[in-house]
Each structure stands twice: as C-alpha cells, then as structure tokens.
Amino acid sequence: QSALTQPRSVSGSPGQSVTISCTGTSSDVGGYNYVSWYQQHPGKAPQLLIYDVTKRPSGVPDRFSGSKSGNTASLTISGLQVEDEADYYCCSYAGFWVFGGGTQLTVL
Amino acid sequence: QVQLVQSGAEVKKSGASVTVSCKASGYIFIDFDITWVRQATGQGPEWMGWMNPNNGNTAYAQKFQGRVTMTKNTSTNTAYMDLSDLRSDDTATYYCARVINRGMDVWGQGTTVTVSS
C-alpha cells in the first residue's frame, strides 16, 4: 500500500491555472474510478474537493476540476485565488484508501 | 448542520493505549460509513481503517492490524478508535471522517495524540 506520488510543490499567480498530478498503479488509481482530492489549510482538517475522479460536492467552486488518464489523476484549479494557497492531497479507493504525499500550492 | 466532533488531545506513554471518540450529528449515523485517518506533522494523511456503523463491520489497514479497534455506540451516535501498544511514531493528529461515494465528505476537527517515552 504505497503512497500515491504527487509533486511536492506547485505555484501560480492569481487568475492562472495550475494542475496537480497524482500517480499510482493499475491496482489503485488506474483500476478504479474512485479518486478523490482534498484541500487542507494549516491547522485545519482536510476538505473534500473532488470525488469519483470528476465530481464536485455541492459548495465546491467549479474552478476545481478532476480528471484521470491511466494510472495518473489530475486536479486542475483555474482562476487561482489567494485563498487557494494550501496543501492538496489525492486519494484512491481500492478496497482500502491510499493517499498521496501532498502538494503545496503557492499563489504568488 | 452535519458535523463530527472528536474528543480532546491525549498524551500517552509508550506501550499505552488511546481511545479517540467521534460524535456525529446532523445526519442519520448508521447511514454512512466512518473512516479513520491520521496525519503526522508535515506528512500526508494515512488511512487506518473503516467501520460500518449499521452493522459494526470493520476493515483495517494492514499496518495497524492487531493494534487498532474501531467500534460504535448507536445510542449516542459515536464512533471510537482504539490504538494499542503506542510508540513514538504514533504521534499524530487523528481524524474521523464520513464516507460518501468513496470520498470523505465530513471530517472531525482532529485529535492530537502525543506519545512520549
């Protein structure tokens, strides 16, 4: 049950778009359409952004979108805002859950 | 509103056990699975296990098999996570979360567990 692989950090300017990748294997990300993404601000609990690869819970802005190709899932944040600066984690369900190591997003 | 409220911070000695509680409100407790996740400082979340509050069925991550027990009290809408034989690398923030559609849509506020020798 190895952790999913995410870039340590990404950055962008307000208004720009950024994409965070999440690479697993055919046993997790590639084998199931159960990838979820979470945003976590310092000292706070994670918050669900995306589930089932592409779906957004109510209340999550449509600036956040998810996709998947093969063993790699991606989270795209368009129209970056200062408040998007946070840590982002992917997660895949494969009979159990496995998380990524996290990506720190800096909004310059 | 839908929320999960966890018990307070704990400080334990190596070898001891800890119990973290997670009280649900604002929804029907038995209708949604509960999962437990921990996060060490500066690290990504780590899944520990899952429980069905309706029938009590559980599944634990291999890493915690034999040390973790997840239970529930449906009369108080509370889930519990017991972790035994604590060691220093169990120092982390422990979260409960509600499961919906294979995602975790509502999280508790977290419980810090510190293990000292």
Interface residues (C-beta under 8 A of the other chain):
Chain A: Q1 A3 Y34 S36 Y38 A45 P46 Q47 L48 I50 Y51 D52 K55 P57 Y89 C91 Y93 F96 W97 V98 F99 G100 G101 G102
Chain B: T35 V37 Q43 G44 P45 E46 W47 W50 A59 A61 Q62 K63 Y95 I100 N101 R102 G103 M104 D105 W107 G108 Q109 G110
